[in-house]
Amino acid sequence: QVQLVQSGAEVKKPGSSVRVSCKASGGTFNTHTISWVRQAPGQGLEWMARIIPILGIANYAQKFQGRVTITADKSTSTAYMELGSLRSGDTAVYFCASLTQSGFIDSWGQGTLVTVSS
Amino acid sequence: EIVMTQSPATLSVSPGERATLSCRASQSVSSNLAWYQQKPGQAPRLLIYGASTRATGIPARFSGSGSGTEFTLTISSLQSEDFAVYYCQQYNTWPPITFGQGTRLEIK
């Protein structure tokens, strides 16, 4: 089972961008699908996007289309999520997660708090 | 997009009693349904996949059932560490994977 370690908390201004990293170890990065899921304070889980590192193919939730980009660096087994045009409603904990081929999540990163505030 | 609806939003149960949580899909997801547990300040943890298969290391007091559009997570005898928020997730038709809004299980 892959272990996922994310980058640290960020504080950003409205209108700016944030990049969160997710480093995988203990598994075969290229055989996993990495997804990003966010959780606003006191709220539920919201799927944002996924990438298949070995193929470099990414899919995005319609809500985030055009504002989020996910990439994967196979040489370092690291996935990245960049979210632009930040607004206060983007304040949330962002999780990376490893999906099985079926589509359920068998491993989660520890989460990265992104705070958007002027 | 398949919409997942969980009920109740909050469930109050005494330790040692049984808890039953429900999850409904807006269309059939076959048995492609997972359950997660989340405690404050932590990432979710996989409990059940395939609607009824316990993940590695999950105690036998957790069980899942259902198929199609109606699913249930049962915790047979609640322990103190079981009080948390529980989410269901469908993976029959994805992307996008979709989650229910969660059920908070609290101590009565």
Boltz contact constraints between the chains, C-beta under 6 A:
constraints:
  - contact:
      token1: [A, 44]
      token2: [B, 101]
      max_distance: 6.0
  - contact:
      token1: [A, 44]
      token2: [B, 102]
      max_distance: 6.0
  - contact:
      token1: [A, 45]
      token2: [B, 87]
      max_distance: 6.0
  - contact:
      token1: [A, 45]
      token2: [B, 99]
      max_distance: 6.0
  - contact:
      token1: [A, 47]
      token2: [B, 96]
      max_distance: 6.0
  - contact:
      token1: [A, 47]
      token2: [B, 97]
      max_distance: 6.0
  - contact:
      token1: [A, 50]
      token2: [B, 95]
      max_distance: 6.0
  - contact:
      token1: [A, 59]
      token2: [B, 95]
      max_distance: 6.0
  - contact:
      token1: [A, 61]
      token2: [B, 96]
      max_distance: 6.0
  - contact:
      token1: [A, 95]
      token2: [B, 43]
      max_distance: 6.0
  - contact:
      token1: [A, 102]
      token2: [B, 91]
      max_distance: 6.0
  - contact:
      token1: [A, 103]
      token2: [B, 91]
      max_distance: 6.0
  - contact:
      token1: [A, 103]
      token2: [B, 94]
      max_distance: 6.0
  - contact:
      token1: [A, 103]
      token2: [B, 97]
      max_distance: 6.0
  - contact:
      token1: [A, 104]
      token2: [B, 34]
      max_distance: 6.0
  - contact:
      token1: [A, 104]
      token2: [B, 49]
      max_distance: 6.0
  - contact:
      token1: [A, 104]
      token2: [B, 91]
      max_distance: 6.0
  - contact:
      token1: [A, 106]
      token2: [B, 46]
      max_distance: 6.0
  - contact:
      token1: [A, 108]
      token2: [B, 43]
      max_distance: 6.0
  - contact:
      token1: [A, 111]
      token2: [B, 43]
      max_distance: 6.0
